[in-house]
Amino acid sequence: MIERWLRPDLRDLLTYSMSLSPEDLAAAYGVSPERLIRLHANENVYGPSPRVYAALTHGAWHQYPDPQGRTLRRALAEYTGLSPDWIALGNGADDVIDLLARLLVGPGRVALIVEPTFEMYALSVRWHGGRLLTIRRDEAFRIPLAELLEAVRRHRPAAVFLASPNNPDGHLLPEEILRALLAEDVMVIVDEAYFEFSGHTFAGWLPQHPNLAIVRTFSKWAGLAALRLGYALMHPDLVRAYDEVRPPFNVNLAAQQAALASLEDRDYLLANVARLVAERERLYQALQEFPFLQPLPSQTNFILCRVIGWDAHRLWEELLRRGILIRRYTSPDLRNYLRVSVGRPEHTEALLHALAEIHREASHVRS
């Protein structure tokens, strides 16, 4: 009914994959939401620092927050080793990505991504009227460097969006690929949402490369997914331009206070990250025991699995019926894959028990 008022180029994009909540899915498969194990969204199951709860008990909630987030930027400067003028804030990493697409790409300009990857890059580019140029990873999720450089030289994109580690496969961005791109004098945005899990960053490259921007988040390592706090590390000139195109109060006071409390209690939070990394390795080894799964090594808090000899959607349904929600995909590149977020040890045990039960039942039917 309202389509005649919508932008024609956006009509086919209004399908971001958040149409059903976990609670709706659980109810559809006869599972009580209270017993649902959420291993689908790469959430930090250990949650935020206890200091966050204390920090949120007081605040000048009737006043607008500092639009520059100066106190938080100073704390992030200490955390990252860069000065505050190299730091920009956003309402989650998605907001940072969207604002960079607004600033760098915009109507008619080209942005390059390498699929499969985090879907927000493509969506933000297209929401802002940009043209999307896509190349594909190979079956091992490696980036074809020669094809990448050919695309850059032929189309001269306004921005290249990459992730390290990449979502959904969990692999780090090879240094030689970033080095080659930066030498082409194109703007490269590297998403380091899982930096604390991988321990690898390109932040040290920033002083020598003004055409590099790094995006990070507090959602994963600090457990603040619901409060939405992301930031970018980039040249001060780019930070100033970014601040000109963002809403003045896009980072609310609660998120700023929670981020400050998290940075003050980073030892506690990084200990939880270490627990998740250890559990990731245990889960990776255990998943290899199932003949219908081929897990990929990961540098994140999730593991992507290729499903062999089974329909991936059917396996996803069988797990959901047993109260375990993991990530499925509908794109052709990933239709035979499922992604599992790393949880607590008891979540791993529940998943492994469910997979073993599914395997036994399938074996019984075949016999």
C-alpha positions as CSV (number, residue, x, y, z in Angstrom):
1,M,0.0,0.0,0.0
2,I,2.8,2.4,0.9
3,E,5.3,1.2,-1.7
4,R,4.7,4.2,-4.0
5,W,6.3,6.5,-1.3
6,L,9.4,4.3,-0.7
7,R,12.7,4.8,-2.4
8,P,12.6,2.3,-5.4
9,D,16.2,1.2,-4.8
10,L,15.4,0.2,-1.2
11,R,12.2,-1.8,-1.7
12,D,14.0,-5.1,-2.0
13,L,16.4,-4.4,0.9
14,L,13.9,-4.2,3.7
15,T,14.6,-7.8,4.7
16,Y,17.4,-7.6,7.3
17,S,17.5,-11.0,9.0
18,M,16.0,-10.1,12.3
19,S,12.3,-10.7,11.5
20,L,11.8,-13.4,14.1
21,S,12.9,-13.0,17.7
22,P,14.5,-16.0,19.5
23,E,11.3,-16.1,21.7
24,D,9.1,-16.4,18.6
25,L,11.3,-19.2,17.2
26,A,11.3,-21.1,20.4
27,A,7.5,-20.9,20.6
28,A,7.1,-22.0,17.0
29,Y,9.1,-25.2,17.8
30,G,7.4,-25.9,21.1
31,V,10.3,-24.7,23.3
32,S,9.9,-22.6,26.4
33,P,11.8,-19.4,26.0
34,E,13.2,-19.8,29.5
35,R,15.0,-23.0,28.6
36,L,16.3,-21.8,25.2
37,I,20.1,-21.9,24.9
38,R,21.0,-18.9,22.7
39,L,24.1,-19.9,20.6
40,H,23.1,-17.9,17.5
41,A,24.1,-14.3,17.9
42,N,27.8,-14.4,19.2
43,E,26.7,-12.9,22.5
44,N,29.0,-13.0,25.5
45,V,27.3,-15.5,27.8
46,Y,29.2,-14.2,30.9
47,G,27.6,-10.7,30.5
48,P,29.0,-7.4,31.5
49,S,31.3,-6.4,34.4
50,P,29.5,-6.1,37.8
51,R,30.7,-2.5,37.8
52,V,28.4,-1.8,34.9
53,Y,25.3,-2.4,37.0
54,A,26.7,-0.1,39.7
55,A,27.5,2.6,37.2
56,L,24.0,2.6,35.8
57,T,22.4,3.2,39.2
58,H,23.2,6.9,38.9
59,G,23.3,9.4,36.1
60,A,21.9,12.8,35.0
61,W,19.3,11.0,32.9
62,H,17.4,14.3,32.3
63,Q,20.4,15.9,30.6
64,Y,21.8,15.3,27.2
65,P,25.1,13.4,27.3
66,D,28.5,14.8,26.2
67,P,28.1,14.7,22.4
68,Q,31.9,14.2,22.0
69,G,32.1,11.5,24.7
70,R,35.4,13.1,25.8
71,T,35.8,11.1,29.0
72,L,35.2,7.8,27.2
73,R,37.5,8.8,24.4
74,R,40.3,9.5,26.9
75,A,39.7,6.1,28.5
76,L,39.8,4.4,25.0
77,A,43.0,6.2,24.2
78,E,44.6,4.6,27.2
79,Y,43.1,1.2,26.2
80,T,44.2,1.4,22.5
81,G,47.4,3.4,22.8
82,L,46.1,6.1,20.4
83,S,45.3,9.7,21.4
84,P,41.6,10.7,21.8
85,D,41.6,12.6,18.5
86,W,42.1,9.3,16.7
87,I,38.9,7.8,18.2
88,A,35.2,8.2,17.1
89,L,32.2,6.8,18.9
90,G,29.0,5.2,17.6
91,N,25.8,3.6,18.8
92,G,27.3,0.1,18.3
93,A,29.6,-1.0,15.6
94,D,26.7,-1.1,13.1
95,D,26.2,2.6,13.6
96,V,29.9,3.2,13.0
97,I,29.8,1.2,9.8
98,D,26.7,3.0,8.7
99,L,28.2,6.4,9.3
100,L,31.4,5.5,7.5
101,A,29.3,4.4,4.5
102,R,27.4,7.7,4.7
103,L,30.6,9.7,4.8
104,L,32.7,7.8,2.3
105,V,30.3,6.1,-0.2
106,G,27.0,7.8,-0.7
107,P,24.9,8.0,-3.8
108,G,26.4,6.5,-6.9
109,R,29.9,5.8,-5.4
110,V,31.3,2.3,-5.4
111,A,32.1,0.2,-2.3
112,L,33.8,-3.2,-2.4
113,I,33.1,-6.2,-0.1
114,V,34.3,-9.8,-0.2
115,E,31.5,-12.3,0.4
116,P,30.5,-14.0,2.5
117,T,31.0,-11.5,5.3
118,F,29.0,-9.5,7.8
119,E,25.9,-8.3,6.1
120,M,25.8,-4.8,7.5
121,Y,28.5,-3.6,5.1
122,A,26.4,-4.3,2.0
123,L,23.2,-3.0,3.6
124,S,24.7,0.3,4.8
125,V,26.3,1.0,1.4
126,R,23.0,0.4,-0.4
127,W,20.9,2.3,2.2
128,H,23.0,5.3,1.4
129,G,22.6,4.9,-2.3
130,G,26.0,3.5,-3.0
131,R,26.8,0.9,-5.6
132,L,28.1,-2.5,-4.3
133,L,31.0,-4.3,-5.9
134,T,31.3,-7.9,-4.7
135,I,34.0,-10.6,-5.1
136,R,33.8,-14.0,-3.5
137,R,36.0,-15.9,-1.2
138,D,37.1,-19.4,-2.3
139,E,35.7,-22.6,-0.6
140,A,38.3,-22.2,2.2
141,F,37.1,-18.6,2.7
142,R,40.3,-17.2,1.4
143,I,40.4,-13.9,-0.3
144,P,41.6,-14.0,-4.0
145,L,44.2,-11.2,-3.9
146,A,44.7,-10.9,-7.6
147,E,41.0,-10.6,-8.3
148,L,40.7,-8.1,-5.4
149,L,43.4,-5.9,-6.7
150,E,42.0,-6.1,-10.3
151,A,38.6,-5.0,-9.0
152,V,40.2,-2.1,-7.0
153,R,42.2,-0.9,-10.0
154,R,39.4,-1.1,-12.5
155,H,36.6,0.4,-10.3
156,R,38.5,2.6,-7.8
157,P,36.0,2.1,-5.0
158,A,35.4,4.8,-2.4
159,A,35.8,2.2,0.3
160,V,36.7,-1.4,0.9
161,F,35.0,-3.2,3.8
162,L,36.8,-6.2,5.4
163,A,36.7,-7.9,8.7
164,S,39.5,-9.4,10.9
165,P,38.5,-12.0,12.0
166,N,35.8,-12.4,9.4
167,N,32.2,-13.2,10.2
168,P,31.0,-16.0,9.5
169,D,34.2,-18.0,9.1
170,G,36.4,-16.6,11.9
171,H,39.6,-16.2,9.9
172,L,42.0,-13.3,10.3
173,L,42.6,-10.9,7.5
174,P,46.0,-11.8,6.0
175,E,48.5,-9.0,6.4
176,E,49.6,-9.1,2.8
177,I,46.1,-8.4,1.6
178,L,45.7,-5.3,3.7
179,R,49.2,-4.1,2.8
180,A,48.4,-4.5,-0.9
181,L,45.1,-2.7,-0.6
182,L,46.6,0.2,1.4
183,A,49.2,0.6,-1.3
184,E,46.4,1.2,-3.8
185,D,45.5,4.4,-2.0
186,V,41.9,3.3,-1.4
187,M,40.1,3.8,1.9
188,V,40.0,0.4,3.8
189,I,37.7,-0.2,6.8
190,V,38.7,-3.2,8.8
191,D,36.1,-4.5,11.3
192,E,37.8,-5.8,14.4
193,A,34.7,-6.7,16.4
194,Y,36.4,-9.8,17.7
195,F,39.8,-8.3,18.4
196,E,39.8,-9.3,22.1
197,F,39.2,-12.9,21.1
198,S,41.9,-13.0,18.4
199,G,44.5,-10.8,20.1
200,H,45.4,-9.5,16.6
201,T,45.0,-5.9,15.5
202,F,46.0,-3.6,12.7
203,A,45.8,-0.5,15.0
204,G,49.6,-0.1,14.9
205,W,49.4,0.5,11.1
206,L,47.2,3.6,11.5
207,P,49.9,6.3,11.9
208,Q,51.5,5.2,8.6
209,H,48.2,4.7,6.7
210,P,45.6,7.5,6.8
211,N,43.5,5.4,4.4
212,L,42.9,2.8,7.1
213,A,40.0,2.9,9.6
214,I,39.4,0.2,12.3
215,V,35.9,-0.5,13.8
216,R,35.5,-2.2,17.2
217,T,32.7,-2.9,19.6
218,F,31.9,-3.4,23.3
219,S,29.2,-6.0,22.4
220,K,31.4,-9.1,22.3
221,W,34.3,-8.9,24.8
222,A,32.5,-6.6,27.3
223,G,29.0,-8.1,27.1
224,L,27.3,-4.8,26.3
225,A,25.3,-5.9,23.2
226,A,22.1,-4.4,24.5
227,L,23.6,-1.0,25.3
228,R,25.1,-0.4,21.8
229,L,28.6,1.0,22.0
230,G,31.1,0.9,19.1
231,Y,34.1,3.0,18.1
232,A,36.4,3.6,15.2
233,L,40.2,4.2,15.2
234,M,41.2,6.4,12.3
235,H,43.1,9.5,11.3
236,P,42.0,12.7,13.2
237,D,41.0,14.4,9.9
238,L,38.6,11.5,9.3
239,V,37.3,11.6,12.9
240,R,36.5,15.2,12.4
241,A,34.6,14.5,9.1
242,Y,32.8,11.6,10.8
243,D,31.7,13.8,13.6
244,E,30.2,16.2,11.1
245,V,27.8,13.6,9.6
246,R,26.7,11.8,12.8
247,P,23.7,12.8,15.0
248,P,25.0,14.8,18.0
249,F,23.8,12.5,20.7
250,N,24.1,9.1,19.0
251,V,25.9,7.6,22.0
252,N,23.7,7.7,25.1
253,L,24.9,8.3,28.6
254,A,24.1,4.8,29.8
255,A,26.3,3.3,27.1
256,Q,29.1,5.7,27.9
257,Q,29.0,5.0,31.6
258,A,28.9,1.2,31.0
259,A,31.9,1.4,28.6
260,L,33.9,3.4,31.2
261,A,33.1,0.8,33.9
262,S,34.1,-2.0,31.5
263,L,37.4,-0.4,30.8
264,E,38.1,0.0,34.5
265,D,37.3,-3.7,35.0
266,R,39.0,-5.0,31.9
267,D,41.0,-7.7,33.8
268,Y,37.7,-9.3,34.9
269,L,36.3,-9.1,31.3
270,L,39.4,-10.3,29.6
271,A,39.4,-13.3,32.0
272,N,36.0,-14.1,30.7
273,V,37.3,-13.8,27.1
274,A,40.0,-16.3,28.0
275,R,37.4,-18.7,29.3
276,L,35.5,-18.4,26.0
277,V,38.6,-18.9,24.0
278,A,39.4,-22.1,25.9
279,E,35.8,-23.3,25.5
280,R,36.0,-22.5,21.8
281,E,39.0,-24.8,21.4
282,R,37.3,-27.5,23.4
283,L,34.1,-27.2,21.3
284,Y,36.1,-27.2,18.0
285,Q,37.8,-30.5,19.0
286,A,34.5,-32.0,20.0
287,L,32.6,-31.0,16.9
288,Q,35.1,-32.8,14.7
289,E,33.9,-36.1,16.2
290,F,30.6,-35.8,14.3
291,P,30.8,-37.2,10.8
292,F,28.2,-34.8,9.5
293,L,30.1,-31.6,10.7
294,Q,33.3,-30.0,9.5
295,P,34.1,-27.2,11.9
296,L,36.5,-24.4,10.8
297,P,39.2,-23.1,13.1
298,S,38.2,-19.7,14.5
299,Q,39.7,-16.7,16.1
300,T,36.4,-15.4,17.5
301,N,33.7,-16.6,19.9
302,F,31.9,-18.6,17.3
303,I,32.6,-21.6,15.1
304,L,31.3,-22.1,11.5
305,C,30.5,-25.7,10.6
306,R,30.0,-27.2,7.1
307,V,27.2,-29.7,7.2
308,I,28.0,-32.9,5.3
309,G,25.4,-35.4,4.2
310,W,22.6,-33.6,6.0
311,D,20.3,-30.7,5.2
312,A,21.7,-27.8,7.3
313,H,18.2,-26.4,7.8
314,R,16.9,-29.7,9.1
315,L,19.8,-30.0,11.5
316,W,19.1,-26.5,12.7
317,E,15.5,-27.5,13.3
318,E,16.4,-30.6,15.2
319,L,18.6,-28.6,17.5
320,L,15.9,-26.0,18.0
321,R,13.4,-28.6,19.0
322,R,15.9,-29.6,21.7
323,G,16.1,-26.1,23.0
324,I,19.3,-25.0,21.3
325,L,19.3,-22.0,18.9
326,I,22.3,-21.6,16.5
327,R,22.7,-19.6,13.3
328,R,21.5,-20.8,10.0
329,Y,21.9,-19.2,6.6
330,T,19.7,-18.8,3.4
331,S,22.4,-17.4,1.0
332,P,23.7,-19.8,-1.6
333,D,27.3,-19.4,-0.3
334,L,26.3,-20.6,3.2
335,R,23.3,-22.8,2.8
336,N,25.3,-25.9,3.8
337,Y,26.7,-24.2,6.9
338,L,25.7,-23.5,10.5
339,R,27.4,-21.2,13.0
340,V,27.6,-21.9,16.7
341,S,28.4,-19.3,19.3
342,V,30.6,-20.4,22.1
343,G,28.8,-20.5,25.5
344,R,29.6,-21.8,29.0
345,P,30.8,-25.4,29.4
346,E,27.3,-26.5,30.3
347,H,26.0,-25.0,27.0
348,T,28.7,-27.0,25.1
349,E,27.6,-30.2,26.9
350,A,24.0,-29.6,26.0
351,L,24.9,-29.0,22.4
352,L,27.1,-32.1,22.2
353,H,24.4,-34.2,23.9
354,A,21.8,-33.0,21.4
355,L,24.1,-33.7,18.4
356,A,24.9,-37.1,19.7
357,E,21.2,-37.9,20.1
358,I,20.4,-36.6,16.6
359,H,23.2,-38.8,15.2
360,R,21.9,-41.9,17.0
361,E,18.4,-41.3,15.8
362,A,19.6,-40.8,12.2
363,S,21.8,-43.9,12.3
364,H,18.9,-46.0,13.7
365,V,16.6,-44.8,10.8
366,R,19.2,-45.7,8.2
367,S,19.8,-49.1,9.7
